[in-house]
Amino acid sequence: MKSTQGIEAHFDPLLLSGIDSLYMSYYINLPQIDWEELHFQKERLKADRQSNYAPVQIGGRTFALLPAGTRQYTFQLQHADYRILLSENNIPNIQVQYASKGLWLRGLDAVTAEVESWIKSLEGYPLRPASITRIDFAYDFHVPEVDFSIDHFVSRASKDSVWRNRGSVETFSFGKGDIVVRVYDKVAEIEQQSQKYWLYDLWGKRENVWRVEFQVRTERLKKAGIITLQDLKEFGADLLRELSTSHTSLRVPNTDSNRSRWPLHPIWQSLTEHIDAQPQTGLIAAYRPENGIDYKIYKQMQSVYGTFKGLAVTFALAEGRSEPFSLEETMDKAFVSMDAFHQPHLWDQDIAKRMAAKGFGL
């Protein structure tokens, strides 16, 4: 960790802010759903070890039915922008997990209105208003140098943790349960886990981006007066203001023995200013789908190149050669060897299935 001295001179402002994840419960009478057909399709899917989903039509819309349910919900329906959990007997009987891509690229109003329209098409009636059960607020910053450690945070949380990868800190986490505050290397998370390469377009950067994330669940939301989407629009900024000032903050150490009097780190200064101003995301138009595909091709080709290096070594050892196989020789030999596995008709079927799965966000 380096000193914070002089960081103001090169610290960039906030790149992106918005809702990264939203979970909502719906309490709906659902007379139009054919539960027996869903059970049949799910059992058939579980018996078919070749498929990880089955396309089903419900309410005039096609979803990917997943083979497993959850502890409370029997069925999972996947859409590119959300996942719908269904239960015949559980109350609430619908839970929707809105995915980050839809929230960032289409907006909260668009994706929630789409789900509400689908629910209306089922000709059910609401038993009570829909409620928010979890929401993740995200603020993404360009951080050219990480000049803070766990000791520079002031938090009311009794539990905190630091996650490292190969010696480098990638995540600071504070709290558990109803409130969790995370500050983490979002680029590392994308590369290692989520593969949300489309965020690079929204940021205009591919490196040195850290996220400040506030994950808030039901009980804390209720205390803030947030139950419905309208409540979120009215009171969301007030909740964020309290979390970013009283719950957890990032500070610049000085000689004061009281850490809560240390000045705010420039990241947190920018964060609180944007919360006070209730900024719009405003960067959706910058997204170009082909850029994400190009980057994924680049990453896959990088992986393939590494695989061919390994094959070159193995082929040389198998033939007792002392000189390396060239890339061209390796590719030729690999394609000949691949004939033992390649079945054109199964290839076409598998590729078609995978392309269709991508359309559902799987």
Beta strands, then each sheet from edge to edge (+ up, - down):
strand 1: 14-29
strand 2: 54-58
strand 3: 61-65
strand 4: 75-79
strand 5: 82-86
strand 6: 94-98
strand 7: 125-142
strand 8: 153-155
strand 9: 160-165
strand 10: 168-174
strand 11: 179-185
strand 12: 209-217
strand 13: 248-250
sheet 1: 2+ 3- 4+ 5- 6+ 1- 7+ 12- 11+ 10- 9+
sheet 2: 8+ 13-
end
